[in-house]
Amino acid sequence: MISTLWPHQVAAADAVDAELARGVRSTLVVHATGTGKTTTGTEIVLRRRPQGRALWLAHREELVRQGAARMRAHGLTVGIEMADEHAGEVERLDVVAGTVQTLAGDRRRERFAADAFATVIVDEAHHAPARTYRTILDHFPHARVVGITATPDRGDKVAMARAFESVAHVYAIRDAIRDGYLCPVRQRAIHVEGLDLSRVRTTAGDLNEGDLEAVLLDPDLLQAVAGAIVDAAGSRKTMIFGVTVAHAHALAAALNGYEPESARACDGGTETEIRRSTLASFAAGKFRRLVNCALWTEGFDEPSIECVAVVRPTKSRALYTQMVGRGTRIHPGKRDLLILDFQGNAGRHSLACPIDILGGADVDPAVKAKASRAMAERPGLDVLTAIEQATRELAEERRRRMLDLASYRAVDVDPFELVDATLGVVAADDGTSYEANLAYLKRHAPGLQADRIKPTQAAQLAATLRQRAADGRATFAQVRCLQRAGLPYEVDRATASEAIDALAANGWKPTEELRARLAQFAEILGMGEGERCGRGGCDGKILAAASPESCTCFLGNPPCSACTTTILECSDCGWSATDRA
């Protein structure tokens, strides 16, 4: 086993062990780019070594060689099965590392028996639902399959469930930044006059490359983009993503027009040796700007990259994540990653941006807009901090709006009718003065119009609220808030407060889990010792009474040990309930 693993790598390997132990044949590990996915895969291979040989499967030569080198560094014997290279005598190997393109061929694949491998590691596993991968995996029906990827969401919407039965472990980019394994990310939105995407069509879920190329190859636009990169990136080592081969080379030429010999371009047609020497020169700092077209979105590690320029607008969160991931690694002297996000008239298109990858796939549009404004106003603000601040500020704004709305609507409702229908009325004649009751109601029933309440009503309302306070039940304001959300409200004060906090955190949208838990507790509070059970016609009696003060973690997950005490049970059918379980 590897002795220098990071905590999330250990957790992932443990989770894979657990999934395979429970009988799952294939499972997925989702870890952000730059968090050591290759090392995590190597650890899984080492742990599974007693079960038999492993196959390391990837779709690019660089990924195959990177995986093989890492496994050899940890004492594993590895053979390469790729193009003109053959793994040799398989019986002597711990691992065969090969490309999908080679093993998809019948003759190369059938060199290996169906039981040749106990484990298959699929690198960049978001490609695994493709037919070529399925052909290979089906050839080894006894092998357990572990996929590793940073971007499980596919542009073509093909379900990952076709290839993997479960997700064993997730470690997102925002978690890695918080934990210090990736660097902070800053965004600079660059608005380019003349960048008009409104007429670009959508093909297979993303912007049509031909249409996009026609827009981006405009000479004036090329000069504007190149000048913006030179000004904004400065001396930072910069990776630039273009849309097509022609665009990548044209952009490199435009950059060199501003600063000669500062930029080079590579694409899939560039010879392998030239690509390698270009990358080596880039890593050594011999030039500052490397332009590519869909070449280094995967399997490329250069931690010294300090700036990523996305001159390839996309609707794909997965593709945007891959591009940004080229620059998120930690490196000595590197403060952060600067993302240059080129914007113009997007028309009907919803384009991916850094907030989408750090805020999650379902980031609130209001959070996105607020965070974008904050970063525009404060250029030094990193993306994750902007998202967190925007989320907190919006939650507070929505909470205040909800309270204001509750106060406003209460004016148009008969307050006596409201309390009578919702809370029940306690008969009261304790001699408290009308003025004292009104003062109590103003403090404890916000939104009621005191001048519309008659003396008898005021006495009954005040007595009702005093009795609820003595019993520890939800306050008038808490009941109104839960009622408007369509949630059960006959719960204790602490539970109501926790429920409202959960409601606010979810944008005031009630979840089914919250509704079910509140309903369960409301039911328990409403039952008493000696009452008829009634479940499924049962005539048994309830043997204990509810006691709502025993615990304060009703909404917790998992519940604390105090929540396991049974406080109600039926004498006949065996039904039981806990106070907050």
C-alpha positions as CSV (number, residue, x, y, z in Angstrom):
1,M,0.0,0.0,0.0
2,I,1.0,3.6,-0.5
3,S,2.1,5.3,2.7
4,T,1.9,8.9,1.6
5,L,-1.8,9.1,0.5
6,W,-3.9,12.2,1.2
7,P,-7.0,11.7,3.3
8,H,-9.4,11.8,0.4
9,Q,-7.4,9.2,-1.5
10,V,-7.6,6.8,1.5
11,A,-11.3,7.5,1.8
12,A,-11.8,6.7,-1.9
13,A,-9.9,3.4,-1.8
14,D,-11.8,2.4,1.4
15,A,-15.1,3.3,-0.3
16,V,-14.2,1.2,-3.4
17,D,-13.3,-1.7,-1.1
18,A,-16.7,-1.4,0.6
19,E,-18.7,-1.2,-2.7
20,L,-16.9,-4.2,-4.2
21,A,-17.4,-6.2,-0.9
22,R,-21.1,-5.7,-1.1
23,G,-21.3,-7.3,-4.5
24,V,-21.2,-4.4,-6.9
25,R,-19.3,-5.2,-10.1
26,S,-18.5,-1.6,-11.2
27,T,-18.2,1.6,-9.2
28,L,-17.0,5.2,-9.8
29,V,-14.6,7.6,-8.1
30,V,-15.2,11.3,-8.9
31,H,-12.2,13.4,-7.9
32,A,-11.3,16.9,-9.1
33,T,-8.5,17.4,-11.5
34,G,-5.2,17.8,-9.7
35,T,-6.2,15.8,-6.6
36,G,-4.1,12.7,-7.4
37,K,-6.5,10.4,-9.3
38,T,-3.7,8.4,-10.8
39,T,-2.2,7.7,-7.3
40,T,-5.7,6.8,-6.1
41,G,-6.1,4.3,-8.9
42,T,-2.6,2.8,-8.1
43,E,-3.7,2.4,-4.5
44,I,-6.8,0.5,-5.6
45,V,-4.7,-1.8,-7.8
46,L,-2.3,-2.5,-5.0
47,R,-5.1,-3.4,-2.6
48,R,-6.7,-5.7,-5.2
49,R,-3.4,-7.3,-6.1
50,P,-4.2,-10.5,-4.0
51,Q,-7.3,-11.0,-6.2
52,G,-5.3,-11.0,-9.4
53,R,-4.0,-9.0,-12.3
54,A,-5.3,-5.5,-13.2
55,L,-6.0,-3.8,-16.6
56,W,-5.4,0.0,-16.7
57,L,-7.6,1.3,-19.6
58,A,-7.3,4.8,-21.1
59,H,-8.1,6.5,-24.4
60,R,-4.8,8.5,-24.7
61,E,-1.2,7.5,-24.9
62,E,-0.2,10.1,-22.3
63,L,-2.7,8.7,-19.8
64,V,-1.5,5.1,-20.4
65,R,2.2,6.1,-19.8
66,Q,1.4,8.3,-16.9
67,G,-0.5,5.4,-15.2
68,A,2.2,2.9,-16.0
69,A,4.9,5.1,-14.6
70,R,3.0,5.7,-11.3
71,M,2.4,2.0,-10.8
72,R,6.0,1.0,-11.6
73,A,7.1,3.6,-9.0
74,H,5.2,1.7,-6.4
75,G,6.7,-1.7,-7.3
76,L,4.2,-3.1,-9.8
77,T,5.3,-4.8,-13.0
78,V,3.5,-3.2,-15.9
79,G,3.3,-4.2,-19.6
80,I,2.0,-1.8,-22.3
81,E,-0.6,-2.9,-24.8
82,M,-0.8,0.0,-27.3
83,A,-0.3,0.3,-31.0
84,D,3.0,-1.4,-31.8
85,E,3.8,-2.2,-28.2
86,H,2.8,-5.5,-26.7
87,A,2.5,-6.4,-23.1
88,G,4.5,-9.7,-23.5
89,E,4.0,-12.6,-21.2
90,V,0.9,-11.6,-19.2
91,E,1.6,-14.2,-16.5
92,R,4.6,-12.3,-15.3
93,L,2.8,-9.0,-15.0
94,D,0.8,-7.3,-12.2
95,V,-0.8,-4.8,-14.6
96,V,-1.5,-4.4,-18.3
97,A,-1.9,-0.7,-19.3
98,G,-3.5,-0.2,-22.7
99,T,-5.5,2.1,-24.9
100,V,-9.1,1.6,-25.7
101,Q,-8.4,2.0,-29.4
102,T,-5.9,-1.0,-29.3
103,L,-8.0,-3.3,-27.1
104,A,-11.2,-2.6,-29.0
105,G,-9.7,-4.6,-31.9
106,D,-10.7,-8.2,-31.7
107,R,-7.3,-9.7,-32.4
108,R,-5.5,-7.7,-29.7
109,R,-8.3,-8.1,-27.1
110,E,-8.7,-11.8,-27.7
111,R,-5.0,-12.3,-26.8
112,F,-6.3,-12.1,-23.2
113,A,-8.5,-14.7,-21.6
114,A,-11.8,-13.8,-20.2
115,D,-10.5,-14.3,-16.7
116,A,-7.1,-12.6,-17.3
117,F,-7.9,-9.6,-15.0
118,A,-9.5,-9.4,-11.6
119,T,-9.7,-5.6,-11.8
120,V,-10.1,-3.0,-14.6
121,I,-9.3,0.6,-13.8
122,V,-10.9,3.0,-16.4
123,D,-9.1,6.3,-16.5
124,E,-11.1,9.4,-17.5
125,A,-14.1,7.1,-17.0
126,H,-16.7,9.6,-18.3
127,H,-15.9,8.0,-21.7
128,A,-16.9,4.5,-20.4
129,P,-20.5,4.4,-21.7
130,A,-19.2,4.4,-25.3
131,R,-19.6,1.3,-27.3
132,T,-15.8,0.6,-27.6
133,Y,-15.4,0.6,-23.8
134,R,-18.4,-1.7,-23.4
135,T,-16.9,-4.2,-25.9
136,I,-13.7,-4.4,-23.8
137,L,-15.4,-4.6,-20.4
138,D,-17.9,-7.3,-21.7
139,H,-14.9,-9.4,-22.7
140,F,-13.8,-9.6,-19.1
141,P,-17.1,-10.5,-17.3
142,H,-15.4,-11.6,-14.1
143,A,-13.4,-8.5,-13.5
144,R,-14.5,-5.7,-11.1
145,V,-14.5,-2.3,-12.8
146,V,-13.4,0.9,-11.1
147,G,-13.8,4.2,-13.0
148,I,-12.0,7.4,-12.1
149,T,-12.9,10.8,-13.5
150,A,-13.2,14.5,-12.6
151,T,-16.2,15.1,-14.8
152,P,-18.9,12.5,-14.7
153,D,-21.5,14.6,-16.5
154,R,-21.3,13.9,-20.3
155,G,-22.0,16.3,-23.0
156,D,-24.0,13.8,-25.0
157,K,-26.2,13.0,-22.0
158,V,-25.4,9.3,-22.2
159,A,-26.1,7.9,-18.7
160,M,-23.0,6.9,-16.6
161,A,-25.3,4.2,-15.1
162,R,-24.7,2.2,-18.3
163,A,-21.2,1.6,-17.2
164,F,-21.2,2.0,-13.4
165,E,-23.6,0.6,-10.8
166,S,-22.6,3.0,-8.0
167,V,-20.5,6.1,-7.1
168,A,-18.1,5.1,-4.3
169,H,-16.6,8.5,-3.5
170,V,-16.8,12.1,-4.6
171,Y,-14.2,14.8,-3.9
172,A,-15.2,18.1,-5.6
173,I,-13.0,20.9,-6.7
174,R,-14.4,23.3,-4.0
175,D,-13.5,20.7,-1.3
176,A,-10.0,20.4,-2.7
177,I,-9.5,24.2,-2.7
178,R,-10.8,24.5,0.9
179,D,-8.5,21.6,2.0
180,G,-5.5,23.3,0.4
181,Y,-4.8,20.6,-2.3
182,L,-5.8,23.0,-5.1
183,C,-5.1,26.7,-5.5
184,P,-7.8,29.5,-5.2
185,V,-9.4,30.4,-8.5
186,R,-10.1,34.0,-9.7
187,Q,-12.1,35.0,-12.7
188,R,-11.7,38.0,-14.9
189,A,-14.6,38.4,-17.3
190,I,-13.5,40.1,-20.5
191,H,-16.2,41.6,-22.6
192,V,-15.2,41.7,-26.3
193,E,-16.9,44.1,-28.7
194,G,-18.0,42.2,-31.7
195,L,-18.2,38.8,-30.1
196,D,-21.7,37.8,-31.1
197,L,-22.8,34.2,-30.5
198,S,-26.5,34.8,-30.9
199,R,-26.6,33.1,-34.4
200,V,-24.4,30.2,-33.4
201,R,-26.4,27.0,-33.5
202,T,-26.4,24.2,-30.9
203,T,-25.2,20.8,-32.0
204,A,-25.2,17.8,-29.6
205,G,-25.8,20.0,-26.6
206,D,-22.9,22.5,-27.3
207,L,-22.1,25.4,-29.6
208,N,-21.6,24.3,-33.2
209,E,-17.8,24.4,-33.8
210,G,-18.1,25.5,-37.4
211,D,-20.4,28.5,-36.5
212,L,-18.1,29.3,-33.6
213,E,-15.0,29.2,-35.7
214,A,-16.5,31.6,-38.2
215,V,-17.2,34.1,-35.4
216,L,-13.8,33.7,-33.7
217,L,-11.6,33.9,-36.8
218,D,-12.7,37.4,-37.5
219,P,-9.4,39.4,-37.8
220,D,-10.6,42.2,-35.6
221,L,-11.8,39.8,-32.9
222,L,-8.6,37.8,-33.0
223,Q,-6.6,41.0,-32.4
224,A,-8.9,42.1,-29.6
225,V,-8.7,38.7,-27.8
226,A,-5.0,38.5,-28.2
227,G,-4.5,42.0,-26.8
228,A,-6.7,41.2,-23.9
229,I,-4.7,38.1,-23.0
230,V,-1.4,40.0,-23.2
231,D,-2.8,42.7,-20.9
232,A,-4.7,40.6,-18.4
233,A,-2.3,37.6,-18.1
234,G,0.9,39.6,-18.1
235,S,3.8,37.4,-17.2
236,R,1.7,34.5,-16.0
237,K,2.3,31.1,-17.7
238,T,-0.9,30.7,-19.7
239,M,-2.8,27.8,-21.2
240,I,-5.2,29.0,-24.0
241,F,-8.1,26.9,-25.4
242,G,-9.2,27.6,-29.0
243,V,-12.2,26.1,-30.7
244,T,-10.6,24.6,-33.9
245,V,-7.1,23.9,-35.3
246,A,-7.3,26.9,-37.5
247,H,-8.4,29.1,-34.6
248,A,-5.7,27.9,-32.3
249,H,-2.9,28.7,-34.8
250,A,-4.4,32.0,-35.8
251,L,-4.7,33.0,-32.1
252,A,-1.0,32.1,-31.5
253,A,0.0,34.2,-34.5
254,A,-2.0,37.1,-33.1
255,L,-0.3,36.8,-29.7
256,N,3.1,36.7,-31.3
257,G,2.2,39.9,-33.1
258,Y,2.0,41.6,-29.7
259,E,5.0,39.8,-28.2
260,P,7.2,37.8,-30.6
261,E,8.0,34.2,-29.7
262,S,5.7,34.4,-26.7
263,A,3.1,31.8,-28.0
264,R,3.0,28.4,-29.7
265,A,0.1,26.3,-30.8
266,C,-0.4,22.5,-31.0
267,D,-3.3,20.3,-32.1
268,G,-4.1,16.6,-32.5
269,G,-2.3,16.5,-35.8
270,T,1.0,17.8,-34.3
271,E,3.6,15.1,-34.4
272,T,4.1,13.4,-31.0
273,E,7.8,14.4,-30.6
274,I,7.0,18.0,-31.4
275,R,4.2,18.0,-28.9
276,R,6.6,16.6,-26.2
277,S,9.3,19.1,-26.9
278,T,6.7,21.9,-26.9
279,L,5.4,20.9,-23.5
280,A,9.0,20.6,-22.2
281,S,9.8,24.1,-23.4
282,F,6.6,25.4,-21.9
283,A,7.3,23.8,-18.6
284,A,10.8,25.2,-18.6
285,G,9.5,28.7,-19.2
286,K,11.0,29.2,-22.7
287,F,7.7,30.7,-23.8
288,R,4.7,31.9,-21.8
289,R,1.5,31.1,-23.8
290,L,0.5,27.7,-25.1
291,V,-2.6,27.5,-27.4
292,N,-4.3,24.2,-28.1
293,C,-7.5,22.9,-29.6
294,A,-9.1,20.0,-27.5
295,L,-5.6,18.5,-27.0
296,W,-4.9,19.0,-23.4
297,T,-8.2,19.0,-21.7
298,E,-7.3,15.6,-20.2
299,G,-4.1,13.9,-19.0
300,F,-1.9,16.9,-18.9
301,D,-0.1,18.0,-15.7
302,E,1.8,21.3,-15.6
303,P,1.4,22.7,-12.1
304,S,3.1,26.0,-12.9
305,I,0.2,27.2,-15.1
306,E,-1.1,30.4,-13.5
307,C,-3.7,31.5,-16.1
308,V,-6.2,29.6,-18.2
309,A,-7.8,31.6,-21.1
310,V,-11.0,30.1,-22.3
311,V,-11.4,31.4,-25.9
312,R,-13.7,28.6,-26.6
313,P,-17.2,29.4,-25.3
314,T,-19.1,26.3,-24.3
315,K,-22.4,25.3,-22.8
316,S,-20.7,22.1,-21.3
317,R,-19.9,22.3,-17.7
318,A,-17.8,19.1,-18.1
319,L,-15.7,20.6,-20.8
320,Y,-15.2,23.9,-19.0
321,T,-14.2,22.0,-15.9
322,Q,-11.6,20.1,-17.9
323,M,-10.1,23.3,-19.3
324,V,-10.0,25.1,-15.9
325,G,-8.5,22.0,-14.3
326,R,-5.3,22.4,-16.3
327,G,-4.3,25.3,-13.9
328,T,-5.7,24.4,-10.5
329,R,-2.6,22.5,-9.1
330,I,-0.5,23.9,-6.4
331,H,3.0,25.1,-7.3
332,P,5.8,27.0,-5.4
333,G,5.3,30.7,-5.7
334,K,1.8,30.4,-7.3
335,R,-0.8,32.4,-5.5
336,D,-3.9,31.5,-7.5
337,L,-5.2,30.6,-10.9
338,L,-6.6,33.4,-13.0
339,I,-9.3,32.4,-15.5
340,L,-9.9,34.7,-18.4
341,D,-13.5,34.3,-19.5
342,F,-14.3,35.9,-22.8
343,Q,-17.8,37.2,-23.0
344,G,-20.0,38.9,-25.6
345,N,-23.6,38.6,-26.8
346,A,-24.5,35.1,-25.8
347,G,-28.0,35.4,-27.2
348,R,-30.1,32.4,-26.1
349,H,-27.1,30.4,-25.0
350,S,-26.4,29.7,-21.4
351,L,-22.6,29.4,-21.3
352,A,-20.5,27.7,-18.6
353,C,-18.3,29.8,-16.3
354,P,-16.1,29.3,-13.2
355,I,-19.1,29.7,-10.9
356,D,-20.7,26.7,-12.5
357,I,-17.8,24.4,-11.6
358,L,-17.2,25.7,-8.1
359,G,-20.9,26.2,-7.2
360,G,-22.1,22.8,-8.5
361,A,-24.2,21.7,-11.4
362,D,-27.4,23.2,-9.9
363,V,-26.0,26.5,-8.7
364,D,-28.8,29.1,-8.0
365,P,-29.0,31.6,-10.9
366,A,-29.4,34.4,-8.3
367,V,-26.2,33.2,-6.5
368,K,-24.4,33.1,-9.9
369,A,-25.5,36.7,-10.8
370,K,-24.6,38.1,-7.3
371,A,-21.2,36.4,-7.2
372,S,-20.4,37.6,-10.8
373,R,-21.2,41.2,-9.8
374,A,-19.0,40.9,-6.6
375,M,-16.0,39.6,-8.6
376,A,-16.4,42.5,-11.2
377,E,-16.5,45.0,-8.4
378,R,-13.6,43.4,-6.4
379,P,-11.0,41.9,-8.9
380,G,-9.0,40.3,-6.1
381,L,-12.0,38.2,-4.9
382,D,-11.6,34.5,-5.6
383,V,-14.6,32.5,-7.0
384,L,-15.3,30.2,-4.1
385,T,-15.4,33.1,-1.6
386,A,-17.7,35.0,-3.9
387,I,-20.1,32.1,-4.2
388,E,-20.1,31.5,-0.4
389,Q,-20.7,35.2,0.3
390,A,-23.5,35.4,-2.3
391,T,-25.2,32.3,-0.9
392,R,-25.2,33.8,2.6
393,E,-26.4,37.2,1.5
394,L,-29.2,35.8,-0.6
395,A,-30.4,33.5,2.2
396,E,-30.5,36.5,4.6
397,E,-32.3,38.6,1.9
398,R,-34.9,35.9,1.4
399,R,-35.4,35.4,5.1
400,R,-36.1,39.2,5.5
401,R,-38.4,39.2,2.5
402,M,-40.3,36.2,4.0
403,L,-40.7,38.0,7.3
404,D,-41.8,41.2,5.6
405,L,-44.3,39.3,3.5
406,A,-45.7,37.5,6.6
407,S,-46.1,40.8,8.4
408,Y,-47.8,42.4,5.3
409,R,-50.2,39.6,4.8
410,A,-51.3,39.4,8.4
411,V,-53.0,42.7,8.0
412,D,-55.6,41.2,5.7
413,V,-56.4,38.2,7.9
414,D,-58.8,38.1,10.8
415,P,-56.3,37.4,13.6
416,F,-58.8,35.7,15.9
417,E,-59.9,33.4,13.0
418,L,-56.2,32.6,12.3
419,V,-55.3,31.5,15.8
420,D,-58.7,29.8,16.3
421,A,-58.3,27.7,13.1
422,T,-54.5,27.0,13.4
423,L,-53.5,26.9,17.0
424,G,-56.8,26.3,18.9
425,V,-58.1,28.7,21.5
426,V,-57.6,28.3,25.3
427,A,-60.5,29.7,27.3
428,A,-59.2,32.5,29.6
429,D,-60.6,34.6,32.4
430,D,-57.6,35.2,34.6
431,G,-58.2,38.8,35.3
432,T,-55.4,40.1,33.1
433,S,-56.2,43.6,31.8
434,Y,-57.1,44.3,28.1
435,E,-54.0,46.6,27.8
436,A,-51.7,43.9,29.3
437,N,-53.0,41.3,26.9
438,L,-52.6,43.6,23.9
439,A,-49.0,44.4,25.0
440,Y,-48.3,40.6,25.2
441,L,-49.7,40.0,21.7
442,K,-47.7,42.8,20.2
443,R,-44.5,41.2,21.5
444,H,-45.4,37.5,20.8
445,A,-47.7,37.7,17.7
446,P,-46.0,40.0,15.2
447,G,-48.3,41.1,12.3
448,L,-51.5,41.2,14.3
449,Q,-53.4,44.5,14.3
450,A,-54.1,45.1,18.0
451,D,-56.8,47.7,17.4
452,R,-58.9,45.1,15.6
453,I,-59.0,42.7,18.5
454,K,-61.8,42.8,21.1
455,P,-61.1,42.4,24.8
456,T,-62.5,38.8,24.9
457,Q,-60.5,37.8,21.8
458,A,-57.3,39.4,23.2
459,A,-57.7,37.4,26.5
460,Q,-58.2,34.1,24.6
461,L,-55.3,34.8,22.2
462,A,-52.9,35.8,24.9
463,A,-53.9,32.8,27.0
464,T,-53.4,30.5,24.0
465,L,-49.9,31.8,23.3
466,R,-48.9,31.8,27.0
467,Q,-50.0,28.1,27.2
468,R,-48.0,27.2,24.1
469,A,-44.9,29.0,25.5
470,A,-45.3,27.0,28.8
471,D,-45.6,23.8,26.8
472,G,-42.5,24.6,24.7
473,R,-44.6,24.6,21.4
474,A,-43.8,26.6,18.3
475,T,-44.4,30.3,18.5
476,F,-47.0,32.2,16.5
477,A,-44.4,33.5,14.0
478,Q,-42.9,30.0,13.6
479,V,-46.3,28.5,13.0
480,R,-47.1,31.1,10.3
481,C,-43.8,30.5,8.5
482,L,-44.2,26.7,8.5
483,Q,-47.8,27.0,7.5
484,R,-47.1,29.2,4.5
485,A,-44.5,26.6,3.3
486,G,-47.2,23.9,3.6
487,L,-45.3,22.1,6.4
488,P,-46.6,20.5,9.6
489,Y,-46.3,23.1,12.4
490,E,-47.4,21.5,15.7
491,V,-43.9,20.9,16.9
492,D,-41.7,22.4,19.7
493,R,-39.9,25.7,19.4
494,A,-36.4,24.2,18.9
495,T,-37.7,21.9,16.1
496,A,-39.5,24.8,14.4
497,S,-36.4,26.9,14.5
498,E,-34.3,24.2,13.0
499,A,-36.9,23.5,10.3
500,I,-37.1,27.2,9.4
501,D,-33.3,27.4,9.1
502,A,-33.3,24.4,6.8
503,L,-36.1,25.9,4.8
504,A,-34.2,29.2,4.4
505,A,-31.1,27.4,3.4
506,N,-33.0,25.6,0.6
507,G,-34.4,28.9,-0.8
508,W,-37.7,28.5,1.1
509,K,-38.5,25.4,-0.8
510,P,-39.7,22.6,1.5
511,T,-38.2,19.2,0.9
512,E,-40.0,15.9,1.3
513,E,-37.6,14.8,3.9
514,L,-38.3,17.9,6.0
515,R,-42.0,17.4,5.6
516,A,-41.9,13.8,6.6
517,R,-39.8,14.5,9.7
518,L,-42.0,17.3,10.9
519,A,-45.1,15.2,10.3
520,Q,-43.7,12.4,12.3
521,F,-42.8,14.6,15.3
522,A,-46.2,16.4,15.1
523,E,-47.9,13.1,15.2
524,I,-45.9,12.0,18.2
525,L,-46.6,15.2,20.1
526,G,-50.3,14.8,19.4
527,M,-50.5,11.4,21.0
528,G,-50.9,10.5,24.6
529,E,-50.8,7.5,26.9
530,G,-53.9,5.4,26.8
531,E,-55.0,6.5,23.3
532,R,-56.1,4.0,20.7
533,C,-53.3,3.1,18.2
534,G,-55.5,2.9,15.1
535,R,-52.8,1.8,12.6
536,G,-54.3,-0.7,10.2
537,G,-57.3,-1.0,12.4
538,C,-55.3,-1.9,15.5
539,D,-57.2,-1.5,18.8
540,G,-54.1,-1.5,21.0
541,K,-53.3,1.4,23.4
542,I,-50.4,3.7,23.5
543,L,-48.2,2.8,26.5
544,A,-46.1,6.0,27.0
545,A,-46.5,9.8,26.7
546,A,-44.5,12.1,24.4
547,S,-41.8,14.2,25.9
548,P,-40.5,16.8,23.4
549,E,-37.7,18.3,25.5
550,S,-35.5,15.2,25.6
551,C,-33.3,16.1,22.5
552,T,-32.5,18.9,20.2
553,C,-31.2,17.2,17.1
554,F,-34.4,16.3,15.3
555,L,-33.1,17.6,12.0
556,G,-29.6,16.1,12.5
557,N,-28.2,13.3,10.3
558,P,-27.5,10.9,11.8
559,P,-29.5,11.4,15.0
560,C,-27.8,11.4,18.4
561,S,-28.0,8.6,20.9
562,A,-30.7,10.4,22.8
563,C,-33.0,10.0,19.8
564,T,-33.1,6.3,20.1
565,T,-35.2,6.2,23.2
566,T,-38.7,4.9,22.5
567,I,-41.3,7.1,24.0
568,L,-44.5,5.7,22.4
569,E,-45.4,2.1,21.6
570,C,-48.5,0.2,20.9
571,S,-49.5,-2.6,23.2
572,D,-50.7,-4.9,20.4
573,C,-49.2,-4.3,17.0
574,G,-45.7,-3.4,18.1
575,W,-45.6,0.0,16.5
576,S,-43.2,2.4,18.2
577,A,-41.9,5.9,17.7
578,T,-39.0,7.8,19.1
579,D,-39.1,11.5,20.0
580,R,-36.9,12.6,17.2
581,A,-35.5,9.6,15.4
